[in-house]
Amino acid sequence: ILGARVVDESGNELGTLEELIPAPAASVYVVRGKREILIPDVPAFILDKDAENCIVTVRLIEGM
């Protein structure tokens, strides 16, 4: 879903999914908005991938 809007679980817009970096344990989403955020593609962080509306919902933790 490259180019998707990325929002947190409260609906706050974080940016756009610009890149997917392959990694041994899990791919990493590169989200660019006001800042760049790297988010592992694991269920603890990626809550929903809505391809129809092009929105990815994520959960961030302190320091992300």
Predicted model as a PDB file, atoms N, CA, C, CB and O in Angstrom, pLDDT in the B-factor column:
MODEL        1                                                                  
ATOM      1  N   ILE A   1       0.836  -1.186   0.000  1.00 89.00           N  
ATOM      2  CA  ILE A   1       0.000   0.000   0.000  1.00 89.00           C  
ATOM      3  C   ILE A   1       0.886   1.258   0.000  1.00 89.00           C  
ATOM      4  CB  ILE A   1      -0.954  -0.006   1.225  1.00 89.00           C  
ATOM      5  O   ILE A   1       0.609   2.209   0.730  1.00 89.00           O  
ATOM      6  N   LEU A   2       1.922   1.261  -0.795  1.00 95.00           N  
ATOM      7  CA  LEU A   2       2.774   2.451  -0.885  1.00 95.00           C  
ATOM      8  C   LEU A   2       1.932   3.645  -1.301  1.00 95.00           C  
ATOM      9  CB  LEU A   2       3.940   2.230  -1.890  1.00 95.00           C  
ATOM     10  O   LEU A   2       1.077   3.536  -2.181  1.00 95.00           O  
ATOM     11  N   GLY A   3       2.173   4.777  -0.671  1.00 97.00           N  
ATOM     12  CA  GLY A   3       1.406   5.982  -0.954  1.00 97.00           C  
ATOM     13  C   GLY A   3       0.195   6.134  -0.054  1.00 97.00           C  
ATOM     14  O   GLY A   3      -0.491   7.154  -0.117  1.00 97.00           O  
ATOM     15  N   ALA A   4      -0.086   5.133   0.792  1.00 98.00           N  
ATOM     16  CA  ALA A   4      -1.242   5.185   1.686  1.00 98.00           C  
ATOM     17  C   ALA A   4      -1.036   6.244   2.760  1.00 98.00           C  
ATOM     18  CB  ALA A   4      -1.491   3.811   2.332  1.00 98.00           C  
ATOM     19  O   ALA A   4       0.090   6.539   3.158  1.00 98.00           O  
ATOM     20  N   ARG A   5      -2.157   6.811   3.224  1.00 98.00           N  
ATOM     21  CA  ARG A   5      -2.118   7.686   4.392  1.00 98.00           C  
ATOM     22  C   ARG A   5      -1.912   6.804   5.607  1.00 98.00           C  
ATOM     23  CB  ARG A   5      -3.427   8.548   4.525  1.00 98.00           C  
ATOM     24  O   ARG A   5      -2.484   5.717   5.692  1.00 98.00           O  
ATOM     25  N   VAL A   6      -1.105   7.257   6.541  1.00 98.00           N  
ATOM     26  CA  VAL A   6      -0.858   6.512   7.772  1.00 98.00           C  
ATOM     27  C   VAL A   6      -1.395   7.341   8.927  1.00 98.00           C  
ATOM     28  CB  VAL A   6       0.669   6.191   7.962  1.00 98.00           C  
ATOM     29  O   VAL A   6      -1.050   8.512   9.085  1.00 98.00           O  
ATOM     30  N   VAL A   7      -2.260   6.702   9.745  1.00 98.00           N  
ATOM     31  CA  VAL A   7      -2.858   7.372  10.894  1.00 98.00           C  
ATOM     32  C   VAL A   7      -2.616   6.534  12.140  1.00 98.00           C  
ATOM     33  CB  VAL A   7      -4.375   7.608  10.676  1.00 98.00           C  
ATOM     34  O   VAL A   7      -2.420   5.321  12.061  1.00 98.00           O  
ATOM     35  N   ASP A   8      -2.633   7.205  13.303  1.00 97.00           N  
ATOM     36  CA  ASP A   8      -2.511   6.441  14.547  1.00 97.00           C  
ATOM     37  C   ASP A   8      -3.895   5.964  14.971  1.00 97.00           C  
ATOM     38  CB  ASP A   8      -1.850   7.298  15.675  1.00 97.00           C  
ATOM     39  O   ASP A   8      -4.888   6.274  14.312  1.00 97.00           O  
ATOM     40  N   GLU A   9      -3.964   5.217  16.059  1.00 95.00           N  
ATOM     41  CA  GLU A   9      -5.230   4.627  16.470  1.00 95.00           C  
ATOM     42  C   GLU A   9      -6.256   5.662  16.907  1.00 95.00           C  
ATOM     43  CB  GLU A   9      -4.996   3.656  17.582  1.00 95.00           C  
ATOM     44  O   GLU A   9      -7.432   5.329  17.054  1.00 95.00           O  
ATOM     45  N   SER A  10      -5.841   6.921  17.121  1.00 95.00           N  
ATOM     46  CA  SER A  10      -6.770   8.003  17.441  1.00 95.00           C  
ATOM     47  C   SER A  10      -7.224   8.748  16.191  1.00 95.00           C  
ATOM     48  CB  SER A  10      -6.124   8.978  18.416  1.00 95.00           C  
ATOM     49  O   SER A  10      -8.046   9.661  16.270  1.00 95.00           O  
ATOM     50  N   GLY A  11      -6.683   8.354  15.027  1.00 96.00           N  
ATOM     51  CA  GLY A  11      -7.056   8.992  13.775  1.00 96.00           C  
ATOM     52  C   GLY A  11      -6.173  10.160  13.375  1.00 96.00           C  
ATOM     53  O   GLY A  11      -6.433  10.812  12.364  1.00 96.00           O  
ATOM     54  N   ASN A  12      -5.127  10.436  14.156  1.00 96.00           N  
ATOM     55  CA  ASN A  12      -4.208  11.528  13.825  1.00 96.00           C  
ATOM     56  C   ASN A  12      -3.326  11.131  12.642  1.00 96.00           C  
ATOM     57  CB  ASN A  12      -3.333  11.900  15.051  1.00 96.00           C  
ATOM     58  O   ASN A  12      -2.727  10.055  12.636  1.00 96.00           O  
ATOM     59  N   GLU A  13      -3.255  12.000  11.655  1.00 97.00           N  
ATOM     60  CA  GLU A  13      -2.451  11.720  10.468  1.00 97.00           C  
ATOM     61  C   GLU A  13      -0.964  11.813  10.797  1.00 97.00           C  
ATOM     62  CB  GLU A  13      -2.809  12.693   9.331  1.00 97.00           C  
ATOM     63  O   GLU A  13      -0.500  12.799  11.368  1.00 97.00           O  
ATOM     64  N   LEU A  14      -0.222  10.759  10.421  1.00 97.00           N  
ATOM     65  CA  LEU A  14       1.218  10.722  10.676  1.00 97.00           C  
ATOM     66  C   LEU A  14       2.038  10.993   9.429  1.00 97.00           C  
ATOM     67  CB  LEU A  14       1.605   9.387  11.250  1.00 97.00           C  
ATOM     68  O   LEU A  14       3.179  11.446   9.523  1.00 97.00           O  
ATOM     69  N   GLY A  15       1.473  10.721   8.268  1.00 98.00           N  
ATOM     70  CA  GLY A  15       2.202  10.922   7.020  1.00 98.00           C  
ATOM     71  C   GLY A  15       1.771   9.930   5.972  1.00 98.00           C  
ATOM     72  O   GLY A  15       0.650   9.420   5.988  1.00 98.00           O  
ATOM     73  N   THR A  16       2.691   9.665   5.053  1.00 98.00           N  
ATOM     74  CA  THR A  16       2.442   8.784   3.917  1.00 98.00           C  
ATOM     75  C   THR A  16       3.427   7.630   3.951  1.00 98.00           C  
ATOM     76  CB  THR A  16       2.550   9.555   2.580  1.00 98.00           C  
ATOM     77  O   THR A  16       4.603   7.807   4.265  1.00 98.00           O  
ATOM     78  N   LEU A  17       2.930   6.445   3.622  1.00 98.00           N  
ATOM     79  CA  LEU A  17       3.796   5.271   3.538  1.00 98.00           C  
ATOM     80  C   LEU A  17       4.618   5.405   2.267  1.00 98.00           C  
ATOM     81  CB  LEU A  17       2.967   3.932   3.546  1.00 98.00           C  
ATOM     82  O   LEU A  17       4.099   5.236   1.164  1.00 98.00           O  
ATOM     83  N   GLU A  18       5.909   5.710   2.423  1.00 98.00           N  
ATOM     84  CA  GLU A  18       6.784   6.005   1.290  1.00 98.00           C  
ATOM     85  C   GLU A  18       7.635   4.831   0.837  1.00 98.00           C  
ATOM     86  CB  GLU A  18       7.673   7.138   1.637  1.00 98.00           C  
ATOM     87  O   GLU A  18       8.018   4.746  -0.330  1.00 98.00           O  
ATOM     88  N   GLU A  19       7.933   3.919   1.768  1.00 97.00           N  
ATOM     89  CA  GLU A  19       8.873   2.854   1.433  1.00 97.00           C  
ATOM     90  C   GLU A  19       8.634   1.662   2.348  1.00 97.00           C  
ATOM     91  CB  GLU A  19      10.338   3.349   1.548  1.00 97.00           C  
ATOM     92  O   GLU A  19       8.149   1.817   3.469  1.00 97.00           O  
ATOM     93  N   LEU A  20       8.974   0.484   1.869  1.00 97.00           N  
ATOM     94  CA  LEU A  20       8.910  -0.745   2.654  1.00 97.00           C  
ATOM     95  C   LEU A  20      10.297  -1.368   2.602  1.00 97.00           C  
ATOM     96  CB  LEU A  20       7.801  -1.739   2.112  1.00 97.00           C  
ATOM     97  O   LEU A  20      10.772  -1.758   1.536  1.00 97.00           O  
ATOM     98  N   ILE A  21      10.944  -1.457   3.759  1.00 97.00           N  
ATOM     99  CA  ILE A  21      12.306  -1.988   3.822  1.00 97.00           C  
ATOM    100  C   ILE A  21      12.239  -3.449   4.262  1.00 97.00           C  
ATOM    101  CB  ILE A  21      13.198  -1.148   4.801  1.00 97.00           C  
ATOM    102  O   ILE A  21      11.777  -3.736   5.367  1.00 97.00           O  
ATOM    103  N   PRO A  22      12.696  -4.385   3.411  1.00 96.00           N  
ATOM    104  CA  PRO A  22      12.689  -5.784   3.823  1.00 96.00           C  
ATOM    105  C   PRO A  22      13.713  -6.012   4.938  1.00 96.00           C  
ATOM    106  CB  PRO A  22      12.985  -6.706   2.619  1.00 96.00           C  
ATOM    107  O   PRO A  22      14.824  -5.483   4.895  1.00 96.00           O  
ATOM    108  N   ALA A  23      13.326  -6.796   5.918  1.00 93.00           N  
ATOM    109  CA  ALA A  23      14.212  -7.135   7.035  1.00 93.00           C  
ATOM    110  C   ALA A  23      13.969  -8.591   7.411  1.00 93.00           C  
ATOM    111  CB  ALA A  23      13.975  -6.188   8.265  1.00 93.00           C  
ATOM    112  O   ALA A  23      12.897  -9.121   7.120  1.00 93.00           O  
ATOM    113  N   PRO A  24      14.923  -9.247   8.046  1.00 93.00           N  
ATOM    114  CA  PRO A  24      14.780 -10.677   8.357  1.00 93.00           C  
ATOM    115  C   PRO A  24      13.550 -11.016   9.205  1.00 93.00           C  
ATOM    116  CB  PRO A  24      16.008 -11.153   9.072  1.00 93.00           C  
ATOM    117  O   PRO A  24      12.824 -11.956   8.883  1.00 93.00           O  
ATOM    118  N   ALA A  25      13.311 -10.271  10.273  1.00 90.00           N  
ATOM    119  CA  ALA A  25      12.196 -10.601  11.167  1.00 90.00           C  
ATOM    120  C   ALA A  25      10.868 -10.065  10.648  1.00 90.00           C  
ATOM    121  CB  ALA A  25      12.461 -10.048  12.560  1.00 90.00           C  
ATOM    122  O   ALA A  25       9.859 -10.771  10.681  1.00 90.00           O  
ATOM    123  N   ALA A  26      10.859  -8.845  10.179  1.00 93.00           N  
ATOM    124  CA  ALA A  26       9.643  -8.207   9.659  1.00 93.00           C  
ATOM    125  C   ALA A  26      10.057  -7.006   8.827  1.00 93.00           C  
ATOM    126  CB  ALA A  26       8.672  -7.778  10.818  1.00 93.00           C  
ATOM    127  O   ALA A  26      11.049  -6.341   9.126  1.00 93.00           O  
ATOM    128  N   SER A  27       9.291  -6.734   7.783  1.00 96.00           N  
ATOM    129  CA  SER A  27       9.553  -5.541   6.980  1.00 96.00           C  
ATOM    130  C   SER A  27       9.331  -4.301   7.847  1.00 96.00           C  
ATOM    131  CB  SER A  27       8.638  -5.505   5.711  1.00 96.00           C  
ATOM    132  O   SER A  27       8.664  -4.359   8.880  1.00 96.00           O  
ATOM    133  N   VAL A  28       9.899  -3.191   7.410  1.00 97.00           N  
ATOM    134  CA  VAL A  28       9.768  -1.935   8.145  1.00 97.00           C  
ATOM    135  C   VAL A  28       9.122  -0.911   7.219  1.00 97.00           C  
ATOM    136  CB  VAL A  28      11.160  -1.429   8.670  1.00 97.00           C  
ATOM    137  O   VAL A  28       9.574  -0.697   6.094  1.00 97.00           O  
ATOM    138  N   TYR A  29       8.052  -0.279   7.714  1.00 98.00           N  
ATOM    139  CA  TYR A  29       7.380   0.791   6.974  1.00 98.00           C  
ATOM    140  C   TYR A  29       8.121   2.095   7.220  1.00 98.00           C  
ATOM    141  CB  TYR A  29       5.882   0.917   7.395  1.00 98.00           C  
ATOM    142  O   TYR A  29       8.451   2.420   8.360  1.00 98.00           O  
ATOM    143  N   VAL A  30       8.383   2.843   6.152  1.00 98.00           N  
ATOM    144  CA  VAL A  30       8.962   4.179   6.266  1.00 98.00           C  
ATOM    145  C   VAL A  30       7.830   5.163   6.012  1.00 98.00           C  
ATOM    146  CB  VAL A  30      10.167   4.396   5.255  1.00 98.00           C  
ATOM    147  O   VAL A  30       7.306   5.258   4.902  1.00 98.00           O  
ATOM    148  N   VAL A  31       7.461   5.899   7.068  1.00 98.00           N  
ATOM    149  CA  VAL A  31       6.362   6.867   6.991  1.00 98.00           C  
ATOM    150  C   VAL A  31       6.969   8.258   7.053  1.00 98.00           C  
ATOM    151  CB  VAL A  31       5.311   6.653   8.147  1.00 98.00           C  
ATOM    152  O   VAL A  31       7.729   8.579   7.967  1.00 98.00           O  
ATOM    153  N   ARG A  32       6.624   9.081   6.066  1.00 98.00           N  
ATOM    154  CA  ARG A  32       7.144  10.451   6.044  1.00 98.00           C  
ATOM    155  C   ARG A  32       5.992  11.433   6.149  1.00 98.00           C  
ATOM    156  CB  ARG A  32       7.967  10.715   4.757  1.00 98.00           C  
ATOM    157  O   ARG A  32       5.017  11.367   5.400  1.00 98.00           O  
ATOM    158  N   GLY A  33       6.131  12.341   7.098  1.00 97.00           N  
ATOM    159  CA  GLY A  33       5.167  13.401   7.332  1.00 97.00           C  
ATOM    160  C   GLY A  33       5.930  14.570   7.909  1.00 97.00           C  
ATOM    161  O   GLY A  33       6.885  15.056   7.303  1.00 97.00           O  
ATOM    162  N   LYS A  34       5.506  15.033   9.100  1.00 94.00           N  
ATOM    163  CA  LYS A  34       6.255  16.094   9.780  1.00 94.00           C  
ATOM    164  C   LYS A  34       7.645  15.599  10.145  1.00 94.00           C  
ATOM    165  CB  LYS A  34       5.506  16.573  11.046  1.00 94.00           C  
ATOM    166  O   LYS A  34       8.592  16.379  10.249  1.00 94.00           O  
ATOM    167  N   ARG A  35       7.753  14.283  10.337  1.00 95.00           N  
ATOM    168  CA  ARG A  35       9.045  13.641  10.596  1.00 95.00           C  
ATOM    169  C   ARG A  35       8.994  12.254   9.976  1.00 95.00           C  
ATOM    170  CB  ARG A  35       9.366  13.567  12.141  1.00 95.00           C  
ATOM    171  O   ARG A  35       7.932  11.798   9.551  1.00 95.00           O  
ATOM    172  N   GLU A  36      10.122  11.591   9.925  1.00 97.00           N  
ATOM    173  CA  GLU A  36      10.163  10.231   9.393  1.00 97.00           C  
ATOM    174  C   GLU A  36      10.010   9.247  10.548  1.00 97.00           C  
ATOM    175  CB  GLU A  36      11.490   9.970   8.611  1.00 97.00           C  
ATOM    176  O   GLU A  36      10.675   9.371  11.577  1.00 97.00           O  
ATOM    177  N   ILE A  37       9.118   8.262  10.362  1.00 97.00           N  
ATOM    178  CA  ILE A  37       8.873   7.252  11.388  1.00 97.00           C  
ATOM    179  C   ILE A  37       9.105   5.881  10.752  1.00 97.00           C  
ATOM    180  CB  ILE A  37       7.416   7.371  11.982  1.00 97.00           C  
ATOM    181  O   ILE A  37       8.609   5.607   9.659  1.00 97.00           O  
ATOM    182  N   LEU A  38       9.857   5.024  11.438  1.00 96.00           N  
ATOM    183  CA  LEU A  38      10.064   3.648  10.999  1.00 96.00           C  
ATOM    184  C   LEU A  38       9.204   2.746  11.871  1.00 96.00           C  
ATOM    185  CB  LEU A  38      11.576   3.238  11.076  1.00 96.00           C  
ATOM    186  O   LEU A  38       9.313   2.767  13.097  1.00 96.00           O  
ATOM    187  N   ILE A  39       8.346   1.950  11.231  1.00 97.00           N  
ATOM    188  CA  ILE A  39       7.397   1.120  11.959  1.00 97.00           C  
ATOM    189  C   ILE A  39       7.517  -0.320  11.483  1.00 97.00           C  
ATOM    190  CB  ILE A  39       5.951   1.640  11.776  1.00 97.00           C  
ATOM    191  O   ILE A  39       7.338  -0.587  10.295  1.00 97.00           O  
ATOM    192  N   PRO A  40       7.821  -1.269  12.397  1.00 96.00           N  
ATOM    193  CA  PRO A  40       7.900  -2.675  12.004  1.00 96.00           C  
ATOM    194  C   PRO A  40       6.528  -3.195  11.555  1.00 96.00           C  
ATOM    195  CB  PRO A  40       8.439  -3.527  13.171  1.00 96.00           C  
ATOM    196  O   PRO A  40       5.503  -2.834  12.134  1.00 96.00           O  
ATOM    197  N   ASP A  41       6.517  -4.032  10.537  1.00 96.00           N  
ATOM    198  CA  ASP A  41       5.270  -4.611  10.027  1.00 96.00           C  
ATOM    199  C   ASP A  41       4.917  -5.847  10.855  1.00 96.00           C  
ATOM    200  CB  ASP A  41       5.398  -4.978   8.511  1.00 96.00           C  
ATOM    201  O   ASP A  41       5.046  -6.981  10.395  1.00 96.00           O  
ATOM    202  N   VAL A  42       4.467  -5.596  12.090  1.00 96.00           N  
ATOM    203  CA  VAL A  42       4.026  -6.653  12.994  1.00 96.00           C  
ATOM    204  C   VAL A  42       2.686  -6.225  13.603  1.00 96.00           C  
ATOM    205  CB  VAL A  42       5.101  -6.936  14.115  1.00 96.00           C  
ATOM    206  O   VAL A  42       2.417  -5.029  13.723  1.00 96.00           O  
ATOM    207  N   PRO A  43       1.845  -7.190  13.987  1.00 96.00           N  
ATOM    208  CA  PRO A  43       0.506  -6.859  14.497  1.00 96.00           C  
ATOM    209  C   PRO A  43       0.491  -5.917  15.705  1.00 96.00           C  
ATOM    210  CB  PRO A  43      -0.201  -8.119  14.866  1.00 96.00           C  
ATOM    211  O   PRO A  43      -0.493  -5.205  15.907  1.00 96.00           O  
ATOM    212  N   ALA A  44       1.539  -5.895  16.498  1.00 96.00           N  
ATOM    213  CA  ALA A  44       1.571  -4.986  17.652  1.00 96.00           C  
ATOM    214  C   ALA A  44       1.563  -3.519  17.225  1.00 96.00           C  
ATOM    215  CB  ALA A  44       2.806  -5.265  18.506  1.00 96.00           C  
ATOM    216  O   ALA A  44       1.112  -2.658  17.979  1.00 96.00           O  
ATOM    217  N   PHE A  45       2.062  -3.229  16.010  1.00 97.00           N  
ATOM    218  CA  PHE A  45       2.151  -1.848  15.524  1.00 97.00           C  
ATOM    219  C   PHE A  45       1.216  -1.560  14.357  1.00 97.00           C  
ATOM    220  CB  PHE A  45       3.565  -1.544  15.111  1.00 97.00           C  
ATOM    221  O   PHE A  45       0.662  -0.464  14.272  1.00 97.00           O  
ATOM    222  N   ILE A  46       1.028  -2.518  13.458  1.00 97.00           N  
ATOM    223  CA  ILE A  46       0.160  -2.311  12.294  1.00 97.00           C  
ATOM    224  C   ILE A  46      -1.207  -2.866  12.638  1.00 97.00           C  
ATOM    225  CB  ILE A  46       0.742  -2.996  11.000  1.00 97.00           C  
ATOM    226  O   ILE A  46      -1.402  -4.082  12.648  1.00 97.00           O  
ATOM    227  N   LEU A  47      -2.162  -1.981  12.923  1.00 98.00           N  
ATOM    228  CA  LEU A  47      -3.480  -2.398  13.384  1.00 98.00           C  
ATOM    229  C   LEU A  47      -4.425  -2.721  12.241  1.00 98.00           C  
ATOM    230  CB  LEU A  47      -4.082  -1.328  14.246  1.00 98.00           C  
ATOM    231  O   LEU A  47      -5.244  -3.632  12.358  1.00 98.00           O  
ATOM    232  N   ASP A  48      -4.326  -1.983  11.129  1.00 97.00           N  
ATOM    233  CA  ASP A  48      -5.247  -2.205  10.009  1.00 97.00           C  
ATOM    234  C   ASP A  48      -4.621  -1.697   8.713  1.00 97.00           C  
ATOM    235  CB  ASP A  48      -6.608  -1.501  10.266  1.00 97.00           C  
ATOM    236  O   ASP A  48      -3.970  -0.653   8.679  1.00 97.00           O  
ATOM    237  N   LYS A  49      -4.841  -2.474   7.646  1.00 97.00           N  
ATOM    238  CA  LYS A  49      -4.411  -2.066   6.303  1.00 97.00           C  
ATOM    239  C   LYS A  49      -5.670  -2.022   5.449  1.00 97.00           C  
ATOM    240  CB  LYS A  49      -3.318  -3.058   5.692  1.00 97.00           C  
ATOM    241  O   LYS A  49      -6.161  -3.059   5.002  1.00 97.00           O  
ATOM    242  N   ASP A  50      -6.188  -0.827   5.225  1.00 97.00           N  
ATOM    243  CA  ASP A  50      -7.414  -0.634   4.453  1.00 97.00           C  
ATOM    244  C   ASP A  50      -7.027  -0.244   3.026  1.00 97.00           C  
ATOM    245  CB  ASP A  50      -8.335   0.460   5.108  1.00 97.00           C  
ATOM    246  O   ASP A  50      -6.869   0.934   2.706  1.00 97.00           O  
ATOM    247  N   ALA A  51      -6.878  -1.272   2.172  1.00 95.00           N  
ATOM    248  CA  ALA A  51      -6.437  -1.033   0.792  1.00 95.00           C  
ATOM    249  C   ALA A  51      -7.482  -0.254   0.000  1.00 95.00           C  
ATOM    250  CB  ALA A  51      -6.139  -2.364   0.090  1.00 95.00           C  
ATOM    251  O   ALA A  51      -7.135   0.557  -0.858  1.00 95.00           O  
ATOM    252  N   GLU A  52      -8.749  -0.496   0.283  1.00 96.00           N  
ATOM    253  CA  GLU A  52      -9.824   0.177  -0.464  1.00 96.00           C  
ATOM    254  C   GLU A  52      -9.767   1.691  -0.282  1.00 96.00           C  
ATOM    255  CB  GLU A  52     -11.195  -0.349  -0.017  1.00 96.00           C  
ATOM    256  O   GLU A  52      -9.934   2.444  -1.242  1.00 96.00           O  
ATOM    257  N   ASN A  53      -9.531   2.135   0.956  1.00 97.00           N  
ATOM    258  CA  ASN A  53      -9.460   3.575   1.242  1.00 97.00           C  
ATOM    259  C   ASN A  53      -8.033   4.096   1.320  1.00 97.00           C  
ATOM    260  CB  ASN A  53     -10.170   3.876   2.539  1.00 97.00           C  
ATOM    261  O   ASN A  53      -7.813   5.284   1.553  1.00 97.00           O  
ATOM    262  N   CYS A  54      -7.057   3.203   1.122  1.00 97.00           N  
ATOM    263  CA  CYS A  54      -5.640   3.557   1.113  1.00 97.00           C  
ATOM    264  C   CYS A  54      -5.203   4.209   2.426  1.00 97.00           C  
ATOM    265  CB  CYS A  54      -5.346   4.492  -0.050  1.00 97.00           C  
ATOM    266  O   CYS A  54      -4.573   5.267   2.442  1.00 97.00           O  
ATOM    267  N   ILE A  55      -5.568   3.524   3.549  1.00 98.00           N  
ATOM    268  CA  ILE A  55      -5.219   4.022   4.880  1.00 98.00           C  
ATOM    269  C   ILE A  55      -4.618   2.880   5.691  1.00 98.00           C  
ATOM    270  CB  ILE A  55      -6.467   4.620   5.603  1.00 98.00           C  
ATOM    271  O   ILE A  55      -5.158   1.774   5.713  1.00 98.00           O  
ATOM    272  N   VAL A  56      -3.506   3.152   6.352  1.00 98.00           N  
ATOM    273  CA  VAL A  56      -2.891   2.200   7.271  1.00 98.00           C  
ATOM    274  C   VAL A  56      -3.000   2.798   8.669  1.00 98.00           C  
ATOM    275  CB  VAL A  56      -1.387   1.895   6.882  1.00 98.00           C  
ATOM    276  O   VAL A  56      -2.598   3.939   8.896  1.00 98.00           O  
ATOM    277  N   THR A  57      -3.550   2.018   9.611  1.00 98.00           N  
ATOM    278  CA  THR A  57      -3.690   2.464  10.984  1.00 98.00           C  
ATOM    279  C   THR A  57      -2.635   1.777  11.834  1.00 98.00           C  
ATOM    280  CB  THR A  57      -5.109   2.174  11.523  1.00 98.00           C  
ATOM    281  O   THR A  57      -2.484   0.556  11.794  1.00 98.00           O  
ATOM    282  N   VAL A  58      -1.902   2.582  12.607  1.00 98.00           N  
ATOM    283  CA  VAL A  58      -0.780   2.048  13.380  1.00 98.00           C  
ATOM    284  C   VAL A  58      -0.900   2.439  14.850  1.00 98.00           C  
ATOM    285  CB  VAL A  58       0.556   2.547  12.806  1.00 98.00           C  
ATOM    286  O   VAL A  58      -1.622   3.368  15.213  1.00 98.00           O  
ATOM    287  N   ARG A  59      -0.170   1.701  15.680  1.00 97.00           N  
ATOM    288  CA  ARG A  59      -0.027   2.027  17.097  1.00 97.00           C  
ATOM    289  C   ARG A  59       1.441   2.387  17.313  1.00 97.00           C  
ATOM    290  CB  ARG A  59      -0.484   0.822  18.035  1.00 97.00           C  
ATOM    291  O   ARG A  59       2.336   1.596  17.015  1.00 97.00           O  
ATOM    292  N   LEU A  60       1.672   3.572  17.826  1.00 94.00           N  
ATOM    293  CA  LEU A  60       3.034   4.001  18.119  1.00 94.00           C  
ATOM    294  C   LEU A  60       3.322   3.815  19.597  1.00 94.00           C  
ATOM    295  CB  LEU A  60       3.252   5.469  17.706  1.00 94.00           C  
ATOM    296  O   LEU A  60       2.413   3.852  20.426  1.00 94.00           O  
ATOM    297  N   ILE A  61       4.586   3.614  19.920  1.00 86.00           N  
ATOM    298  CA  ILE A  61       5.005   3.564  21.310  1.00 86.00           C  
ATOM    299  C   ILE A  61       5.958   4.728  21.557  1.00 86.00           C  
ATOM    300  CB  ILE A  61       5.677   2.195  21.654  1.00 86.00           C  
ATOM    301  O   ILE A  61       6.465   5.346  20.621  1.00 86.00           O  
ATOM    302  N   GLU A  62       6.189   5.009  22.818  1.00 80.00           N  
ATOM    303  CA  GLU A  62       7.099   6.099  23.190  1.00 80.00           C  
ATOM    304  C   GLU A  62       8.440   5.937  22.460  1.00 80.00           C  
ATOM    305  CB  GLU A  62       7.320   6.128  24.734  1.00 80.00           C  
ATOM    306  O   GLU A  62       9.039   4.862  22.467  1.00 80.00           O  
ATOM    307  N   GLY A  63       8.888   7.010  21.840  1.00 72.00           N  
ATOM    308  CA  GLY A  63      10.173   6.991  21.150  1.00 72.00           C  
ATOM    309  C   GLY A  63      10.102   6.691  19.665  1.00 72.00           C  
ATOM    310  O   GLY A  63      11.122   6.752  18.979  1.00 72.00           O  
ATOM    311  N   MET A  64       8.938   6.374  19.158  1.00 69.00           N  
ATOM    312  CA  MET A  64       8.835   6.081  17.721  1.00 69.00           C  
ATOM    313  C   MET A  64       8.683   7.358  16.930  1.00 69.00           C  
ATOM    314  CB  MET A  64       7.653   5.144  17.434  1.00 69.00           C  
ATOM    315  O   MET A  64       8.581   7.316  15.704  1.00 69.00           O  
TER     316      MET A  64                                                      
ENDMDL                                                                          
END                                                                             
